[in-house]
Amino acid sequence: MKKWCKAFLFILPLMCMVAAVNWYVDSYAYLRVTYDQIGEQMVGGSMNVMGLQESDFNDRSLLLACLKQQEEAKELIVAGSSRVMNFDHTMFDTDSFYNTALSESTIYDLLAVTGILDQTGCLPERMIIGVDAFLFNASHNNDRWKELEEYVAYMEKAIEQAGYGAMEQSEQSRSGSGIAGAGIHSQPDTGRNNNKWLSLDYFRYNVTLLPSHKRFAVTYTQDWEAEQYLKHYDGSIAYQKSLRDVDVSEVEELTRQSMDEHVVYRLTDYDEMDEESVALFSGLIDYLQAQGVEVMLYLPPYSPMMYNYIESEEQFHIAFEVEDKIRQMAADRGVVLYGSYDPAGCGLKMTDLYDIYHVKTEKMPDTFYPVSLKEN
């Protein structure tokens, strides 16, 4: 008995230390603060959130937590990559709005967002989809969408059963989940995970962050801009002051560096549009329209310097092919198209950018102009 007591007294401080570090750092938001709690503040309290970027937050987990808490369908939803993240409700004169844009978004992220909305019965009246030139470049896809793969599989099955698109590769062969059909069988958990209190793997990672004083920590505000990166309650963002005050010479220098390295974001190794990605996107539009959603497509412009570089390099002319494809797709389906990769249409200048690819918020409405389409 004494041996057991001694062992317990020896182990207890170690357990307390593990639990304390895991709670204090909580790098993945499992214990001290959870994505569900942040979502409650955003959705229920209309509060904006600071500290997310500094905490290396998971924007897909936060999005899921927020969308799960929506009580009714929104009038307008924005979806796409970070290049549409600063579309906010004030630009569209409606409070019934949510921006679901995700960083490094792929075609599968668009499916996931739609899957969440559809599965919860919250498909909007209107949906703006940002279509980047890289959307159909499968060689530069990432796996971040797999955090929401249940919803991807759900939408793939829904599109397939409705007879839209032509997907040669099934969701089972890609994700390995076999999850599809009318429901989500294993919804990702965005709340507290008590198994992490004494998790040694979680402890090992958390302890590496202690020297740099890094931990998951957020604060809430009603301010629309702040010194830090700010996530708005409507899903949109306000960039940190250092980016809002960026000098145009810095943006130009970053662009020159990218050009010198022959890099256009996710347009390398891109000889042709991936057929499956195009089919999925086409099927997604058809499905949304069949559900009564008014679909609007938006092409975010490149900067003048970058667009001129794309024109001068044949290897990046795939961007023009994508724009032509989207224009035809919109015309065939009676979908309104806004914007262009060509910055001339909105009078974009280098002073209108935060960095190489992201347009300043005050300029975003100018980039959202209707494009005249003709059916062939």
Solvent accessible surface area in square Angstrom, and as a share of the most:
residue,aa,sasa,rsa
1,M,182,0.81
2,K,159,0.68
3,K,172,0.73
4,W,193,0.68
5,C,61,0.36
6,K,141,0.60
7,A,43,0.33
8,F,116,0.48
9,L,118,0.59
10,F,144,0.60
11,I,81,0.41
12,L,69,0.34
13,P,77,0.48
14,L,83,0.41
15,M,73,0.33
16,C,73,0.44
17,M,95,0.43
18,V,12,0.07
19,A,20,0.16
20,A,57,0.44
21,V,20,0.12
22,N,0,0.00
23,W,108,0.38
24,Y,98,0.37
25,V,0,0.00
26,D,0,0.00
27,S,11,0.07
28,Y,114,0.43
29,A,2,0.02
30,Y,57,0.22
31,L,2,0.01
32,R,50,0.18
33,V,17,0.10
34,T,3,0.02
35,Y,13,0.05
36,D,38,0.19
37,Q,64,0.28
38,I,0,0.00
39,G,0,0.00
40,E,100,0.45
41,Q,74,0.33
42,M,1,0.00
43,V,44,0.25
44,G,70,0.67
45,G,38,0.36
46,S,54,0.35
47,M,39,0.17
48,N,2,0.01
49,V,0,0.00
50,M,41,0.18
51,G,8,0.08
52,L,0,0.00
53,Q,78,0.35
54,E,81,0.36
55,S,8,0.05
56,D,98,0.51
57,F,33,0.14
58,N,43,0.22
59,D,10,0.05
60,R,0,0.00
61,S,25,0.16
62,L,2,0.01
63,L,10,0.05
64,L,1,0.01
65,A,0,0.00
66,C,0,0.00
67,L,4,0.02
68,K,64,0.27
69,Q,51,0.23
70,Q,22,0.10
71,E,174,0.78
72,E,128,0.58
73,A,45,0.35
74,K,46,0.19
75,E,55,0.24
76,L,0,0.00
77,I,1,0.00
78,V,0,0.00
79,A,0,0.00
80,G,5,0.05
81,S,6,0.04
82,S,25,0.16
83,R,16,0.06
84,V,1,0.01
85,M,12,0.05
86,N,5,0.03
87,F,1,0.00
88,D,7,0.04
89,H,22,0.10
90,T,88,0.51
91,M,48,0.21
92,F,37,0.15
93,D,138,0.72
94,T,19,0.11
95,D,121,0.62
96,S,40,0.26
97,F,3,0.01
98,Y,5,0.02
99,N,1,0.01
100,T,1,0.01
101,A,4,0.03
102,L,3,0.02
103,S,30,0.19
104,E,77,0.34
105,S,4,0.03
106,T,0,0.00
107,I,0,0.00
108,Y,16,0.06
109,D,1,0.01
110,L,4,0.02
111,L,0,0.00
112,A,0,0.00
113,V,3,0.02
114,T,0,0.00
115,G,0,0.00
116,I,0,0.00
117,L,4,0.02
118,D,25,0.13
119,Q,62,0.28
120,T,54,0.32
121,G,61,0.59
122,C,11,0.07
123,L,30,0.15
124,P,6,0.03
125,E,113,0.51
126,R,62,0.23
127,M,1,0.00
128,I,1,0.01
129,I,0,0.00
130,G,4,0.03
131,V,0,0.00
132,D,6,0.03
133,A,0,0.00
134,F,6,0.03
135,L,7,0.04
136,F,0,0.00
137,N,4,0.02
138,A,49,0.38
139,S,76,0.49
140,H,58,0.26
141,N,43,0.22
142,N,32,0.17
143,D,96,0.50
144,R,72,0.26
145,W,9,0.03
146,K,83,0.35
147,E,74,0.33
148,L,2,0.01
149,E,39,0.17
150,E,23,0.10
151,Y,2,0.01
152,V,2,0.01
153,A,1,0.01
154,Y,20,0.08
155,M,0,0.00
156,E,3,0.01
157,K,54,0.23
158,A,17,0.13
159,I,0,0.00
160,E,95,0.42
161,Q,128,0.57
162,A,49,0.38
163,G,62,0.60
164,Y,60,0.23
165,G,40,0.38
166,A,75,0.58
167,M,44,0.20
168,E,166,0.74
169,Q,75,0.33
170,S,51,0.33
171,E,7,0.03
172,Q,78,0.35
173,S,78,0.50
174,R,42,0.15
175,S,27,0.17
176,G,65,0.63
177,S,37,0.24
178,G,42,0.40
179,I,28,0.14
180,A,20,0.15
181,G,22,0.21
182,A,106,0.82
183,G,23,0.23
184,I,25,0.12
185,H,139,0.62
186,S,58,0.37
187,Q,86,0.38
188,P,31,0.19
189,D,112,0.58
190,T,6,0.04
191,G,12,0.12
192,R,112,0.41
193,N,43,0.22
194,N,100,0.51
195,N,126,0.65
196,K,50,0.21
197,W,87,0.30
198,L,87,0.43
199,S,23,0.15
200,L,106,0.53
201,D,99,0.51
202,Y,10,0.04
203,F,33,0.14
204,R,139,0.51
205,Y,97,0.37
206,N,0,0.00
207,V,58,0.33
208,T,85,0.49
209,L,30,0.15
210,L,63,0.31
211,P,108,0.68
212,S,77,0.49
213,H,162,0.72
214,K,72,0.31
215,R,67,0.24
216,F,1,0.00
217,A,43,0.33
218,V,25,0.14
219,T,78,0.45
220,Y,70,0.27
221,T,20,0.12
222,Q,143,0.64
223,D,87,0.45
224,W,82,0.29
225,E,94,0.42
226,A,20,0.15
227,E,125,0.56
228,Q,63,0.28
229,Y,16,0.06
230,L,0,0.00
231,K,15,0.07
232,H,3,0.01
233,Y,66,0.25
234,D,5,0.03
235,G,1,0.01
236,S,0,0.00
237,I,3,0.02
238,A,8,0.06
239,Y,19,0.07
240,Q,38,0.17
241,K,83,0.35
242,S,85,0.55
243,L,41,0.21
244,R,54,0.20
245,D,90,0.47
246,V,23,0.13
247,D,74,0.39
248,V,47,0.27
249,S,60,0.39
250,E,99,0.44
251,V,1,0.00
252,E,46,0.20
253,E,76,0.34
254,L,79,0.39
255,T,0,0.00
256,R,104,0.38
257,Q,86,0.38
258,S,11,0.07
259,M,46,0.21
260,D,111,0.57
261,E,120,0.54
262,H,105,0.47
263,V,63,0.36
264,V,0,0.00
265,Y,84,0.32
266,R,17,0.06
267,L,1,0.01
268,T,35,0.20
269,D,117,0.61
270,Y,9,0.03
271,D,135,0.70
272,E,133,0.60
273,M,39,0.17
274,D,43,0.22
275,E,138,0.62
276,E,31,0.14
277,S,1,0.01
278,V,21,0.12
279,A,16,0.13
280,L,0,0.00
281,F,0,0.00
282,S,17,0.11
283,G,0,0.00
284,L,0,0.00
285,I,1,0.00
286,D,32,0.17
287,Y,21,0.08
288,L,0,0.00
289,Q,63,0.28
290,A,61,0.47
291,Q,88,0.39
292,G,63,0.60
293,V,6,0.03
294,E,86,0.38
295,V,4,0.02
296,M,8,0.03
297,L,0,0.00
298,Y,1,0.00
299,L,0,0.00
300,P,3,0.02
301,P,2,0.01
302,Y,5,0.02
303,S,0,0.00
304,P,35,0.22
305,M,40,0.18
306,M,0,0.00
307,Y,25,0.10
308,N,92,0.47
309,Y,19,0.07
310,I,0,0.00
311,E,88,0.39
312,S,79,0.51
313,E,50,0.22
314,E,143,0.64
315,Q,98,0.44
316,F,1,0.00
317,H,60,0.27
318,I,7,0.03
319,A,1,0.01
320,F,53,0.22
321,E,88,0.39
322,V,0,0.00
323,E,23,0.10
324,D,91,0.47
325,K,77,0.33
326,I,0,0.00
327,R,82,0.30
328,Q,56,0.25
329,M,10,0.04
330,A,0,0.00
331,A,7,0.06
332,D,86,0.45
333,R,70,0.26
334,G,65,0.63
335,V,6,0.03
336,V,62,0.36
337,L,1,0.00
338,Y,35,0.13
339,G,0,0.00
340,S,15,0.10
341,Y,0,0.00
342,D,47,0.25
343,P,9,0.06
344,A,81,0.63
345,G,50,0.48
346,C,17,0.10
347,G,43,0.41
348,L,9,0.04
349,K,135,0.57
350,M,21,0.09
351,T,76,0.44
352,D,27,0.14
353,L,2,0.01
354,Y,8,0.03
355,D,33,0.17
356,I,29,0.15
357,Y,29,0.11
358,H,35,0.16
359,V,8,0.05
360,K,31,0.13
361,T,36,0.21
362,E,132,0.59
363,K,30,0.13
364,M,2,0.01
365,P,65,0.41
366,D,76,0.39
367,T,0,0.00
368,F,36,0.15
369,Y,55,0.21
370,P,96,0.60
371,V,27,0.16
372,S,95,0.61
373,L,49,0.24
374,K,176,0.75
375,E,127,0.57
376,N,165,0.85
